[in-house]
Amino acid sequence: MPIEDWRFIDLDLIQIERLHGIEEAIARSRRSKPTVLFWRADRPVITLGYFQKVEEEINLAKCKELGIGVVRRITGGGAILIGPETPAYSVIVKEDNPVVPKEIEKSYEVICEGLVRGIKKFGLPVYFAPINDVQIENRKLSGSAQTRIWGKIVQHGFLNLNLDIQTLLEVLNVPKEKLQDKGVSSLEERVTWVNKELNRFEKPPTTVENLKSCLKEGFKEALNVNLVDGKLTKTEKKNAEVYAKKFFMDDWNYRPDLFKVANARAVYKAKKGVVKVSAYVENNIIKDILITGDFFVYPEEKFLGFSQSLVGVSVDRESLTNAVNKFFEENKLNPVGITTNDFIEAIFQTVGKT
């Protein structure tokens, strides 16, 4: 089979809101070629997972004090602090392209292999850690997130070249359950960055440009494609400006309509992800409920109706199990690294207390 030509665009420093608009323009287009984007957020910003609640994940007061923005992305997963010292990538390709496996967990591995191969060129013993991380000796060096939408796979991720760990600690609220699952007690033990590891292995520090050059070669090797330098089409540029608008809006980024009053709350750690449940229960009936967290369920937009579907359901396990299974089956939801039983258990642990 001949090697495919994929379009490669280095956007370098860019507003993340505009970056997401570009991703959407490419993903929505029927004519766009398979594309690999390299980019860096032009300022410190927290990229928030699609299913997350701002107030639970982020210290908003500290973000405001430090001038750090918050932008919600279209993919699941957890909150991340990125900036000019965080080279990032996006891969956008049709779901039926043979280069990328249809099976979600395998597709993560294939795409993330580009990062692994690129970083290994510096002599670091990195490896892929399912579902979506690149690690070195159990420390997270890179994370990625993916969605399947408009007939496309959209996967993006980051790689810390340098990291201000103190700022990270001040602005993110990381659940202790998530850290304990990794066998560590603090965020400092869990995350690392390229230049820190190069120093630890007695190698010289590198630069953004050197790192990007190695990553480009890594993606070419991992995907077995030619990465041909290209640019956005006029149509993509025009549409990107339109699609970027929502990423500048508080209604998208903060979701002010999210549930605020609850008499039951719980945090549940699944195999890969964290489920947070807030509920208001009266007379053993769920009157209101919100399910958020750091996890992956596809397609994301169909999952948004999940919380509302549980309103009016009795808090006994049988009723909850039937309601959860019915919603997932009717909407053909595909959870990755987490199961419907995890959601049932998370909800029951919450409302079963009332």
C-alpha positions as a Markdown table, in Angstrom:
| # | Residue | x | y | z |
|---|---|---|---|---|
| 1 | Met | 0.0 | 0.0 | 0.0 |
| 2 | Pro | 1.5 | 3.4 | -1.0 |
| 3 | Ile | 2.4 | 5.8 | 1.8 |
| 4 | Glu | -0.1 | 8.5 | 2.2 |
| 5 | Asp | 0.6 | 12.3 | 2.0 |
| 6 | Trp | -0.7 | 14.1 | 5.1 |
| 7 | Arg | -0.8 | 17.8 | 5.4 |
| 8 | Phe | 1.4 | 19.3 | 8.1 |
| 9 | Ile | 0.9 | 22.8 | 9.4 |
| 10 | Asp | 3.0 | 24.5 | 12.2 |
| 11 | Leu | 0.7 | 27.2 | 13.6 |
| 12 | Asp | 3.3 | 27.9 | 16.4 |
| 13 | Leu | 2.0 | 30.5 | 18.9 |
| 14 | Ile | -1.8 | 30.9 | 18.6 |
| 15 | Gln | -4.8 | 31.7 | 20.8 |
| 16 | Ile | -6.1 | 28.4 | 21.9 |
| 17 | Glu | -9.7 | 29.6 | 21.1 |
| 18 | Arg | -8.6 | 30.1 | 17.5 |
| 19 | Leu | -6.8 | 26.8 | 17.4 |
| 20 | His | -10.0 | 25.0 | 18.4 |
| 21 | Gly | -11.8 | 26.9 | 15.7 |
| 22 | Ile | -9.3 | 25.6 | 13.1 |
| 23 | Glu | -9.6 | 22.1 | 14.4 |
| 24 | Glu | -13.4 | 22.3 | 14.0 |
| 25 | Ala | -13.2 | 23.8 | 10.5 |
| 26 | Ile | -10.9 | 21.0 | 9.3 |
| 27 | Ala | -13.0 | 18.3 | 11.1 |
| 28 | Arg | -16.3 | 19.6 | 9.6 |
| 29 | Ser | -14.9 | 19.9 | 6.1 |
| 30 | Arg | -15.5 | 17.0 | 3.7 |
| 31 | Arg | -12.6 | 18.1 | 1.5 |
| 32 | Ser | -9.9 | 18.6 | 4.1 |
| 33 | Lys | -6.9 | 16.3 | 3.9 |
| 34 | Pro | -5.6 | 14.3 | 6.8 |
| 35 | Thr | -3.9 | 16.9 | 8.9 |
| 36 | Val | -1.3 | 17.2 | 11.6 |
| 37 | Leu | -1.1 | 20.5 | 13.4 |
| 38 | Phe | 1.7 | 21.7 | 15.6 |
| 39 | Trp | 0.9 | 24.6 | 17.9 |
| 40 | Arg | 1.5 | 26.4 | 21.2 |
| 41 | Ala | -0.9 | 28.4 | 23.3 |
| 42 | Asp | 0.2 | 32.0 | 23.1 |
| 43 | Arg | -0.4 | 32.6 | 26.8 |
| 44 | Pro | -0.8 | 30.5 | 30.0 |
| 45 | Val | -4.3 | 28.9 | 29.8 |
| 46 | Ile | -6.1 | 26.0 | 31.4 |
| 47 | Thr | -7.7 | 23.7 | 28.8 |
| 48 | Leu | -10.7 | 22.2 | 30.4 |
| 49 | Gly | -12.2 | 18.7 | 29.6 |
| 50 | Tyr | -15.6 | 18.6 | 27.9 |
| 51 | Phe | -17.3 | 17.0 | 30.9 |
| 52 | Gln | -15.7 | 19.0 | 33.7 |
| 53 | Lys | -17.2 | 21.6 | 36.0 |
| 54 | Val | -15.0 | 24.7 | 36.3 |
| 55 | Glu | -15.5 | 25.4 | 40.0 |
| 56 | Glu | -14.5 | 21.8 | 41.0 |
| 57 | Glu | -11.4 | 21.6 | 38.8 |
| 58 | Ile | -9.8 | 25.0 | 39.0 |
| 59 | Asn | -8.9 | 27.7 | 41.6 |
| 60 | Leu | -10.7 | 30.5 | 39.7 |
| 61 | Ala | -9.5 | 33.2 | 42.1 |
| 62 | Lys | -5.9 | 32.2 | 41.6 |
| 63 | Cys | -6.3 | 32.0 | 37.8 |
| 64 | Lys | -7.8 | 35.5 | 37.8 |
| 65 | Glu | -4.9 | 36.8 | 40.0 |
| 66 | Leu | -2.3 | 35.3 | 37.7 |
| 67 | Gly | -4.1 | 36.2 | 34.4 |
| 68 | Ile | -4.6 | 32.6 | 33.4 |
| 69 | Gly | -7.5 | 32.0 | 31.1 |
| 70 | Val | -9.9 | 29.0 | 30.9 |
| 71 | Val | -11.0 | 27.4 | 27.7 |
| 72 | Arg | -13.2 | 24.3 | 27.4 |
| 73 | Arg | -12.2 | 21.9 | 24.6 |
| 74 | Ile | -14.4 | 19.5 | 22.6 |
| 75 | Thr | -12.7 | 16.4 | 24.0 |
| 76 | Gly | -13.0 | 14.7 | 27.4 |
| 77 | Gly | -10.3 | 14.2 | 30.0 |
| 78 | Gly | -8.9 | 16.4 | 32.6 |
| 79 | Ala | -7.8 | 20.0 | 33.1 |
| 80 | Ile | -4.3 | 21.0 | 31.9 |
| 81 | Leu | -2.2 | 24.2 | 32.3 |
| 82 | Ile | -0.5 | 24.9 | 29.0 |
| 83 | Gly | 1.4 | 27.8 | 27.5 |
| 84 | Pro | 4.3 | 28.8 | 25.2 |
| 85 | Glu | 6.6 | 26.2 | 26.8 |
| 86 | Thr | 4.1 | 23.4 | 26.0 |
| 87 | Pro | 4.4 | 22.3 | 22.4 |
| 88 | Ala | 1.1 | 20.6 | 21.3 |
| 89 | Tyr | -0.3 | 18.7 | 18.4 |
| 90 | Ser | -3.6 | 17.9 | 16.7 |
| 91 | Val | -4.3 | 15.0 | 14.4 |
| 92 | Ile | -7.5 | 15.3 | 12.3 |
| 93 | Val | -8.3 | 12.4 | 9.9 |
| 94 | Lys | -11.4 | 10.6 | 8.6 |
| 95 | Glu | -12.6 | 7.7 | 10.9 |
| 96 | Asp | -12.3 | 5.2 | 8.0 |
| 97 | Asn | -8.7 | 6.1 | 7.2 |
| 98 | Pro | -6.7 | 2.9 | 7.4 |
| 99 | Val | -3.7 | 4.6 | 9.0 |
| 100 | Val | -5.5 | 5.0 | 12.3 |
| 101 | Pro | -7.4 | 2.0 | 13.9 |
| 102 | Lys | -11.1 | 2.3 | 14.3 |
| 103 | Glu | -10.8 | 0.9 | 17.9 |
| 104 | Ile | -10.5 | 3.9 | 20.1 |
| 105 | Glu | -7.9 | 2.7 | 22.6 |
| 106 | Lys | -5.7 | 1.3 | 19.8 |
| 107 | Ser | -6.0 | 4.6 | 17.9 |
| 108 | Tyr | -4.7 | 6.5 | 20.9 |
| 109 | Glu | -1.7 | 4.2 | 21.0 |
| 110 | Val | -0.9 | 4.6 | 17.3 |
| 111 | Ile | -1.1 | 8.4 | 17.4 |
| 112 | Cys | 0.7 | 8.8 | 20.7 |
| 113 | Glu | 3.5 | 6.6 | 19.3 |
| 114 | Gly | 4.5 | 9.7 | 17.3 |
| 115 | Leu | 5.3 | 11.4 | 20.6 |
| 116 | Val | 7.1 | 8.4 | 21.9 |
| 117 | Arg | 9.3 | 8.1 | 18.9 |
| 118 | Gly | 10.0 | 11.8 | 18.8 |
| 119 | Ile | 11.0 | 12.0 | 22.5 |
| 120 | Lys | 13.1 | 8.9 | 22.3 |
| 121 | Lys | 15.4 | 10.7 | 19.8 |
| 122 | Phe | 16.7 | 12.6 | 22.8 |
| 123 | Gly | 17.7 | 9.4 | 24.5 |
| 124 | Leu | 14.9 | 9.3 | 27.1 |
| 125 | Pro | 13.2 | 6.0 | 27.9 |
| 126 | Val | 9.6 | 7.1 | 27.4 |
| 127 | Tyr | 6.7 | 4.8 | 26.7 |
| 128 | Phe | 3.0 | 4.8 | 26.0 |
| 129 | Ala | 0.8 | 4.3 | 29.0 |
| 130 | Pro | -2.8 | 3.4 | 28.1 |
| 131 | Ile | -5.2 | 5.0 | 27.5 |
| 132 | Asn | -3.7 | 8.3 | 26.5 |
| 133 | Asp | -0.4 | 9.2 | 28.3 |
| 134 | Val | 3.3 | 9.2 | 27.5 |
| 135 | Gln | 5.3 | 8.5 | 30.6 |
| 136 | Ile | 8.8 | 8.0 | 31.9 |
| 137 | Glu | 9.3 | 5.9 | 35.0 |
| 138 | Asn | 5.6 | 6.3 | 36.0 |
| 139 | Arg | 5.7 | 10.1 | 35.6 |
| 140 | Lys | 3.4 | 11.8 | 33.1 |
| 141 | Leu | 5.2 | 13.7 | 30.4 |
| 142 | Ser | 2.4 | 14.0 | 27.9 |
| 143 | Gly | -1.4 | 13.6 | 27.8 |
| 144 | Ser | -3.8 | 13.4 | 24.8 |
| 145 | Ala | -7.5 | 13.5 | 24.3 |
| 146 | Gln | -9.7 | 12.4 | 21.4 |
| 147 | Thr | -13.2 | 12.7 | 20.0 |
| 148 | Arg | -15.0 | 11.2 | 17.1 |
| 149 | Ile | -17.2 | 13.8 | 15.4 |
| 150 | Trp | -18.4 | 14.8 | 11.9 |
| 151 | Gly | -17.0 | 11.5 | 10.6 |
| 152 | Lys | -13.5 | 12.5 | 11.8 |
| 153 | Ile | -11.0 | 11.5 | 14.5 |
| 154 | Val | -9.8 | 14.6 | 16.3 |
| 155 | Gln | -7.0 | 14.0 | 18.7 |
| 156 | His | -4.8 | 16.6 | 20.4 |
| 157 | Gly | -2.2 | 16.5 | 23.1 |
| 158 | Phe | 0.6 | 18.4 | 24.8 |
| 159 | Leu | 4.2 | 17.8 | 25.8 |
| 160 | Asn | 5.7 | 19.8 | 28.6 |
| 161 | Leu | 9.1 | 21.2 | 27.6 |
| 162 | Asn | 9.4 | 23.2 | 30.8 |
| 163 | Leu | 6.8 | 23.5 | 33.6 |
| 164 | Asp | 6.1 | 25.9 | 36.4 |
| 165 | Ile | 5.0 | 23.2 | 38.9 |
| 166 | Gln | 4.2 | 25.8 | 41.6 |
| 167 | Thr | 1.7 | 27.6 | 39.4 |
| 168 | Leu | 0.2 | 24.2 | 38.4 |
| 169 | Leu | -0.3 | 23.3 | 42.0 |
| 170 | Glu | -1.9 | 26.7 | 42.7 |
| 171 | Val | -4.5 | 26.7 | 39.9 |
| 172 | Leu | -5.6 | 23.0 | 39.6 |
| 173 | Asn | -7.7 | 21.1 | 42.0 |
| 174 | Val | -6.5 | 17.5 | 41.5 |
| 175 | Pro | -8.6 | 14.8 | 43.3 |
| 176 | Lys | -6.6 | 12.7 | 45.7 |
| 177 | Glu | -8.4 | 9.7 | 44.3 |
| 178 | Lys | -6.7 | 10.3 | 40.9 |
| 179 | Leu | -3.2 | 10.5 | 42.4 |
| 180 | Gln | -3.6 | 7.5 | 44.7 |
| 181 | Asp | -4.6 | 5.4 | 41.7 |
| 182 | Lys | -1.2 | 6.3 | 40.2 |
| 183 | Gly | 0.7 | 5.2 | 43.3 |
| 184 | Val | 1.7 | 8.8 | 44.2 |
| 185 | Ser | 0.7 | 11.2 | 46.9 |
| 186 | Ser | 1.3 | 14.5 | 45.2 |
| 187 | Leu | 1.1 | 16.2 | 41.8 |
| 188 | Glu | 4.9 | 16.8 | 41.9 |
| 189 | Glu | 5.5 | 13.1 | 42.0 |
| 190 | Arg | 3.1 | 12.5 | 39.1 |
| 191 | Val | 4.1 | 15.0 | 36.4 |
| 192 | Thr | 7.4 | 15.9 | 34.8 |
| 193 | Trp | 8.8 | 17.7 | 31.7 |
| 194 | Val | 11.3 | 17.2 | 29.0 |
| 195 | Asn | 14.1 | 19.4 | 30.2 |
| 196 | Lys | 13.8 | 18.1 | 33.7 |
| 197 | Glu | 14.3 | 14.5 | 32.5 |
| 198 | Leu | 17.1 | 15.5 | 30.1 |
| 199 | Asn | 18.9 | 17.0 | 33.1 |
| 200 | Arg | 18.2 | 13.9 | 35.2 |
| 201 | Phe | 19.7 | 11.7 | 32.5 |
| 202 | Glu | 22.7 | 14.1 | 32.3 |
| 203 | Lys | 21.8 | 15.3 | 28.8 |
| 204 | Pro | 21.8 | 18.9 | 27.6 |
| 205 | Pro | 18.5 | 20.8 | 27.6 |
| 206 | Thr | 16.6 | 21.3 | 24.3 |
| 207 | Thr | 14.5 | 24.0 | 22.7 |
| 208 | Val | 11.0 | 24.2 | 21.3 |
| 209 | Glu | 12.3 | 24.1 | 17.7 |
| 210 | Asn | 14.5 | 21.0 | 18.3 |
| 211 | Leu | 11.6 | 19.3 | 20.1 |
| 212 | Lys | 9.2 | 20.0 | 17.3 |
| 213 | Ser | 11.6 | 18.8 | 14.7 |
| 214 | Cys | 12.0 | 15.5 | 16.5 |
| 215 | Leu | 8.3 | 15.2 | 17.0 |
| 216 | Lys | 7.6 | 15.7 | 13.3 |
| 217 | Glu | 9.9 | 12.8 | 12.5 |
| 218 | Gly | 8.3 | 10.8 | 15.2 |
| 219 | Phe | 4.8 | 11.2 | 13.7 |
| 220 | Lys | 6.1 | 10.4 | 10.2 |
| 221 | Glu | 7.6 | 7.2 | 11.5 |
| 222 | Ala | 4.7 | 6.1 | 13.8 |
| 223 | Leu | 1.9 | 6.8 | 11.2 |
| 224 | Asn | 4.1 | 5.8 | 8.2 |
| 225 | Val | 3.0 | 8.8 | 6.2 |
| 226 | Asn | 4.6 | 11.7 | 4.4 |
| 227 | Leu | 4.1 | 15.0 | 6.3 |
| 228 | Val | 3.9 | 17.6 | 3.5 |
| 229 | Asp | 4.1 | 21.2 | 4.6 |
| 230 | Gly | 0.9 | 23.0 | 3.8 |
| 231 | Lys | -1.5 | 25.7 | 4.9 |
| 232 | Leu | -5.1 | 26.2 | 5.6 |
| 233 | Thr | -7.4 | 26.8 | 2.7 |
| 234 | Lys | -9.4 | 30.1 | 2.4 |
| 235 | Thr | -12.6 | 28.2 | 3.3 |
| 236 | Glu | -11.0 | 26.7 | 6.3 |
| 237 | Lys | -9.7 | 30.0 | 7.5 |
| 238 | Lys | -13.1 | 31.6 | 7.0 |
| 239 | Asn | -15.0 | 28.8 | 8.8 |
| 240 | Ala | -12.4 | 28.7 | 11.6 |
| 241 | Glu | -13.2 | 32.3 | 12.5 |
| 242 | Val | -16.9 | 31.4 | 12.9 |
| 243 | Tyr | -16.3 | 28.2 | 14.9 |
| 244 | Ala | -13.8 | 29.9 | 17.2 |
| 245 | Lys | -16.4 | 32.3 | 18.5 |
| 246 | Lys | -17.9 | 29.9 | 21.0 |
| 247 | Phe | -14.5 | 29.2 | 22.6 |
| 248 | Phe | -14.3 | 32.9 | 23.6 |
| 249 | Met | -17.7 | 32.7 | 25.3 |
| 250 | Asp | -18.4 | 32.2 | 29.0 |
| 251 | Asp | -21.5 | 30.1 | 28.2 |
| 252 | Trp | -19.3 | 27.5 | 26.6 |
| 253 | Asn | -16.2 | 27.7 | 28.8 |
| 254 | Tyr | -17.9 | 28.1 | 32.2 |
| 255 | Arg | -21.3 | 26.5 | 31.6 |
| 256 | Pro | -23.0 | 28.8 | 34.2 |
| 257 | Asp | -26.2 | 26.8 | 34.0 |
| 258 | Leu | -24.5 | 23.8 | 35.7 |
| 259 | Phe | -26.1 | 22.5 | 38.9 |
| 260 | Lys | -25.2 | 24.5 | 42.0 |
| 261 | Val | -27.4 | 23.1 | 44.8 |
| 262 | Ala | -26.9 | 19.6 | 46.1 |
| 263 | Asn | -27.5 | 17.6 | 49.3 |
| 264 | Ala | -25.3 | 14.7 | 48.1 |
| 265 | Arg | -21.9 | 14.6 | 46.5 |
| 266 | Ala | -19.3 | 12.0 | 45.8 |
| 267 | Val | -16.0 | 11.4 | 43.8 |
| 268 | Tyr | -15.5 | 8.0 | 42.3 |
| 269 | Lys | -12.3 | 6.7 | 40.8 |
| 270 | Ala | -12.7 | 4.4 | 37.8 |
| 271 | Lys | -9.9 | 2.4 | 36.0 |
| 272 | Lys | -9.1 | 5.4 | 33.9 |
| 273 | Gly | -10.8 | 8.6 | 35.0 |
| 274 | Val | -12.7 | 10.3 | 37.8 |
| 275 | Val | -16.5 | 10.7 | 38.0 |
| 276 | Lys | -17.9 | 13.5 | 40.2 |
| 277 | Val | -21.6 | 13.4 | 41.1 |
| 278 | Ser | -23.7 | 16.2 | 42.7 |
| 279 | Ala | -27.3 | 15.5 | 43.4 |
| 280 | Tyr | -30.4 | 16.8 | 45.2 |
| 281 | Val | -32.5 | 14.0 | 46.5 |
| 282 | Glu | -35.9 | 14.3 | 48.1 |
| 283 | Asn | -38.1 | 11.4 | 49.3 |
| 284 | Asn | -35.7 | 8.9 | 47.7 |
| 285 | Ile | -36.2 | 10.5 | 44.3 |
| 286 | Ile | -33.5 | 12.3 | 42.3 |
| 287 | Lys | -34.8 | 15.9 | 41.8 |
| 288 | Asp | -31.6 | 17.2 | 40.2 |
| 289 | Ile | -28.2 | 15.7 | 39.4 |
| 290 | Leu | -25.0 | 16.6 | 37.7 |
| 291 | Ile | -22.3 | 14.2 | 36.5 |
| 292 | Thr | -19.0 | 15.6 | 35.6 |
| 293 | Gly | -15.3 | 14.6 | 35.7 |
| 294 | Asp | -12.2 | 13.5 | 34.0 |
| 295 | Phe | -13.3 | 10.6 | 31.6 |
| 296 | Phe | -14.0 | 9.7 | 28.0 |
| 297 | Val | -17.4 | 8.8 | 26.6 |
| 298 | Tyr | -18.1 | 8.9 | 22.9 |
| 299 | Pro | -20.0 | 10.7 | 21.3 |
| 300 | Glu | -19.6 | 13.5 | 23.9 |
| 301 | Glu | -22.5 | 15.6 | 22.8 |
| 302 | Lys | -25.0 | 12.7 | 23.4 |
| 303 | Phe | -23.7 | 12.2 | 26.9 |
| 304 | Leu | -24.8 | 15.7 | 27.9 |
| 305 | Gly | -28.4 | 14.5 | 28.3 |
| 306 | Phe | -27.3 | 11.8 | 30.8 |
| 307 | Ser | -27.8 | 13.8 | 34.0 |
| 308 | Gln | -31.2 | 15.0 | 33.0 |
| 309 | Ser | -32.3 | 11.5 | 32.1 |
| 310 | Leu | -31.8 | 10.5 | 35.8 |
| 311 | Val | -34.2 | 13.2 | 37.2 |
| 312 | Gly | -37.2 | 11.5 | 38.7 |
| 313 | Val | -35.5 | 8.1 | 39.1 |
| 314 | Ser | -35.6 | 6.3 | 42.5 |
| 315 | Val | -32.3 | 6.0 | 44.3 |
| 316 | Asp | -32.5 | 2.2 | 44.7 |
| 317 | Arg | -29.8 | 0.3 | 42.8 |
| 318 | Glu | -32.2 | -1.5 | 40.5 |
| 319 | Ser | -33.9 | 1.6 | 39.3 |
| 320 | Leu | -30.5 | 3.4 | 38.8 |
| 321 | Thr | -29.0 | 0.4 | 36.9 |
| 322 | Asn | -32.0 | 0.3 | 34.6 |
| 323 | Ala | -31.9 | 4.0 | 33.9 |
| 324 | Val | -28.2 | 4.2 | 33.2 |
| 325 | Asn | -28.2 | 1.1 | 31.0 |
| 326 | Lys | -31.2 | 2.4 | 29.0 |
| 327 | Phe | -29.6 | 5.8 | 28.4 |
| 328 | Phe | -26.3 | 4.3 | 27.2 |
| 329 | Glu | -28.0 | 1.7 | 25.0 |
| 330 | Glu | -30.4 | 4.2 | 23.4 |
| 331 | Asn | -27.7 | 6.7 | 22.7 |
| 332 | Lys | -25.1 | 4.1 | 21.6 |
| 333 | Leu | -22.5 | 5.6 | 24.0 |
| 334 | Asn | -19.0 | 4.1 | 24.0 |
| 335 | Pro | -17.2 | 4.7 | 27.3 |
| 336 | Val | -13.4 | 4.2 | 27.2 |
| 337 | Gly | -11.4 | 3.3 | 30.3 |
| 338 | Ile | -14.6 | 3.5 | 32.2 |
| 339 | Thr | -17.8 | 1.4 | 32.2 |
| 340 | Thr | -21.5 | 1.8 | 32.7 |
| 341 | Asn | -21.1 | 0.0 | 36.0 |
| 342 | Asp | -18.7 | 2.7 | 37.1 |
| 343 | Phe | -21.3 | 5.3 | 36.5 |
| 344 | Ile | -23.9 | 3.3 | 38.3 |
| 345 | Glu | -21.6 | 2.8 | 41.3 |
| 346 | Ala | -20.6 | 6.5 | 41.3 |
| 347 | Ile | -24.3 | 7.6 | 41.3 |
| 348 | Phe | -25.3 | 5.0 | 43.9 |
| 349 | Gln | -22.5 | 6.0 | 46.2 |
| 350 | Thr | -23.8 | 9.6 | 46.0 |
| 351 | Val | -27.5 | 9.2 | 46.3 |
| 352 | Gly | -27.4 | 6.1 | 48.5 |
| 353 | Lys | -26.2 | 8.4 | 51.3 |
| 354 | Thr | -29.4 | 10.3 | 51.4 |
